[in-house]
C-alpha cells in the first residue's frame, strides 16, 4: 500500500529479479516458483485466450497424450511387450492423478467464467482483446500456474463486482503466498493478513 510513485511496483520487480538492488540483497529459497502480474504483458498477439490458459498445463497434456498412445498400443500388443506398456501406463496414470491432471479442464473453465469471460471469448486472439480483457486473461494464466509466491500488481483493475468477488474467494483459498499492490483498501482488508506501507522509498 502507498501513494503512486512510491516504489510499490519496484519492490515487486526486485523480488522477481527483474531489477537489481543498488544496496542490500534479496534472499529467496532455491527453486522458489514466482509468477508476476505486471502492468505490461508479453503474450503473443495470435495466441487465443484458451491457448494461453491451456499452455499452463502443457506437461500434463503431453502426459495425457502419451497415456492415450500407450493405451492404443496395449490394445494391439501381447505378452512381454504388453506387460511393459501396462507398467508404463500405470506409472503415468499415477503421476497424472497426483498432479491433479483430471482437474485441469474444469480449472480452466472456472477461471474463464470467474474472470467474466464469455464462452465465445476463449477463441479470440490476444490482440483482439481489450486492454482490460488482456489484464484479466494474464491474471487467469498466472492464477492457474499456482506458484509458491504470487505477485499481483493492481489485480483488481478492470474487474467487475462478480469477478472481484470470485478473485477474493480464490485468493482466500490460495495454497501459496501472495503479495498484492493495490489501492483498493476494501479488497486488501478482505484477502491480506499483513499490510506493508511503502512511502518515500521506505517500507
Secondary structure in CASP SS format (residue, H / E / C, confidence):
PFRMAT SS
TARGET T0000
AUTHOR 0000-0000-0000
METHOD secondary structure of the structure
MODEL  1
X C 1.00
X C 1.00
X C 1.00
X C 1.00
X C 1.00
X C 1.00
X C 1.00
X H 1.00
X H 1.00
X H 1.00
X H 1.00
X H 1.00
X H 1.00
X H 1.00
X H 1.00
X H 1.00
X C 1.00
X C 1.00
X C 1.00
X C 1.00
X C 1.00
X C 1.00
X C 1.00
X C 1.00
X C 1.00
X C 1.00
X C 1.00
X C 1.00
X C 1.00
X C 1.00
X C 1.00
X C 1.00
X C 1.00
X E 1.00
X E 1.00
X E 1.00
X E 1.00
X C 1.00
X C 1.00
X C 1.00
X C 1.00
X C 1.00
X C 1.00
X C 1.00
X C 1.00
X C 1.00
X C 1.00
X E 1.00
X H 1.00
X H 1.00
X H 1.00
X H 1.00
X H 1.00
X H 1.00
X H 1.00
X H 1.00
X H 1.00
X H 1.00
X H 1.00
X H 1.00
X H 1.00
X H 1.00
X H 1.00
X H 1.00
X H 1.00
X H 1.00
X H 1.00
X H 1.00
X H 1.00
X H 1.00
X H 1.00
X H 1.00
X H 1.00
X H 1.00
X H 1.00
X C 1.00
X C 1.00
X C 1.00
X H 1.00
X H 1.00
X H 1.00
X H 1.00
X H 1.00
X H 1.00
X H 1.00
X H 1.00
X H 1.00
X H 1.00
X H 1.00
X H 1.00
X H 1.00
X H 1.00
X H 1.00
X H 1.00
X H 1.00
X H 1.00
X H 1.00
X H 1.00
X C 1.00
X C 1.00
X H 1.00
X H 1.00
X H 1.00
X H 1.00
X H 1.00
X H 1.00
X H 1.00
X H 1.00
X H 1.00
X H 1.00
X H 1.00
X H 1.00
X H 1.00
X H 1.00
X C 1.00
X C 1.00
X C 1.00
X C 1.00
X H 1.00
X H 1.00
X H 1.00
X H 1.00
X H 1.00
X C 1.00
X E 1.00
X H 1.00
X H 1.00
X H 1.00
X C 1.00
X C 1.00
X H 1.00
X H 1.00
X H 1.00
X H 1.00
X H 1.00
X H 1.00
X H 1.00
X H 1.00
X H 1.00
X H 1.00
X H 1.00
X H 1.00
X H 1.00
X H 1.00
X H 1.00
X C 1.00
X C 1.00
X C 1.00
X E 1.00
X E 1.00
X E 1.00
X E 1.00
X E 1.00
X C 1.00
X C 1.00
X C 1.00
X C 1.00
X C 1.00
X C 1.00
X C 1.00
X H 1.00
X H 1.00
X H 1.00
X H 1.00
X H 1.00
X H 1.00
X H 1.00
X H 1.00
X H 1.00
X H 1.00
X H 1.00
X H 1.00
X C 1.00
X C 1.00
X C 1.00
X C 1.00
X E 1.00
X E 1.00
X E 1.00
X E 1.00
X E 1.00
X C 1.00
X C 1.00
X C 1.00
X H 1.00
X H 1.00
X H 1.00
X H 1.00
X H 1.00
X H 1.00
X H 1.00
X C 1.00
X C 1.00
X C 1.00
X C 1.00
X C 1.00
X C 1.00
X C 1.00
X E 1.00
X C 1.00
X C 1.00
X E 1.00
X C 1.00
END
